[in-house]
Amino acid sequence: MKESFKKLFSKRILLIVIIVLLALSGLNTYLIIEGNRNTLKTSVANYDFVLSKESNTINLKNMHTGQITHPKTTPEALNTALREGNSVYINQGAYTLNADVKIINKLNARIISNEAIIQGNGHKIIIYGTDYTTSQHALISGLTIINATIHVENSFSTTITNTKFINSSIGIEFLNTNTWSEYNKIENCRFINNTESIVFRTPINGTQINNDLGNATGSYASSIIERCNFNLQDFSTGIKIEQYAEFSDCQMQNLRFWMGENDQRGNQTALLVDGSMYQTVLFGVVFESFADDPVYMFAIDIGKNCDPAPIIGTGVSFLGNWTAKIHDPAGIWLSGTNTVFKREATIPVGTNSEFGETQNLECRPLTISEFKPKIDVGNLRPEETVTVRIRIEYIDNTISNSVTRTFSTNGSTWLSDEDMMRLFASQNIIWTILVDAKTNAASTNTKVTVSGYGIAT
């Protein structure tokens, strides 16, 4: 009897232990799942504040103190978060702007979300620095922005990623009023039915007379726009570089512009350049027009103040029908891979058998892969002898052997293939063609011109 009781008692204890263990295991699993959900939802460890919305109540949680406040408006909540901290995570939901959001003189400011919707009502999210040293490395990511603008002013290294801009007058706007706004990155963004999707503004500090801009420069250099797509409507522009704006030493790559959709067919420009795109390369950019009968529809529109135009790199495509693929009424020189060019220069003639000032024939920002020069000499006096010298400066600053031509009468000549072989190194990159001239006379009226054609890369 005692043995049976002991066995029954031990079985009950074992059963209780198993039940307790299962309950604890279930609780632990629940806590892990909820913890992961909360971490994914708010990234507690990484943000100073978390913004959420329940019905019409706005909740702003300080992740350091745990305190929750209830600001009346979304701008009030975001301005508080970015005044008292550097970062805010916005939980999914729909938020409304009735005023601007201002990020003033902040380093490493962040507004991050996973598809929160911002109904902007024409307002702006402003990233502002007194100059570029006080506003750096701002990051905005994961938003859907409707009818609002991200405005960047005097700020260094701003990044905008994974964000949609819909039905906005201006999607992203860069402006310099003091120093510059360089090293920006716009990546994995969509621009849908905006009047101007991305704008690099003319700097506005100073008089702007004779390009006097005070402390403001036009530089938005070393910036990247990549893996973005644009749906344009009538009377709209994808990317705009205004006069005196310098989108230089930059990259536009893997972009796609859809134009002329839904029976809209007029006044659409993917890339409008009226400033500088010095040494900026377009790579893998697709311009696609769906219009059957386009009116003032341009993939690239080159303004009269453009200096210079962008470099058309590899993988640039123009699909469909256009008023002009590249509209260039002022005849600005267009450059790209394997660009054909011609050059002409008047060469100063040095006297008393001393070479005059050297002239450079170049294609910057491109380099030269081929060049065939012609020398013309006129107004030569009797018994006067003129010598013209041509050399090549390579990209490593080395200078080639020289080729000279001597004239005792007026005339012209092309350099021969043998001459070009003397100029060319075994393997190098041509940076510029150097030309100078001299006469044996003490004074001269001789005119020397060197012209030619070639291919730049």
Secondary structure, 3 states (H helix, E strand, C coil): CHHHHHHHHHHHHHHHHHHHHHHHHHHHHHHHHHHHHHHHHHCHHHCCEEEEEECCEEEEEECCCCCEECCCCHHHHHHHHHHHCCEEEECCCEEECCCCEEEECCECCEEEEEEEEEECCCCEEEEECCCCCCCECCEEEEEEEECCEEEEECCECCEEECCEEECCCEEEEEECCCECCCCCEEECCEEECCCEEEEECCCCCCCCHHHCCCCECCECCCCEEECCEEECCCCEEEEEECCCCECCCCEEECCEEEECCCCCCEEEEEEEECCECCCCEEECCEEEECCCCCEEEEEEEECCCCCCCCEECCCCEEECCCCEEEECCCCCCCEECCEEEEEEEEECEECCCCCCCCEEECCCCCCEEEEEEEEEEECCCCCCCEEEEEEEEECCCCECCCEEEEECCCEEEECCHHHHHHHCCCCCCEEEEEEEEEECCCCCCCEEEEEEEEEEC
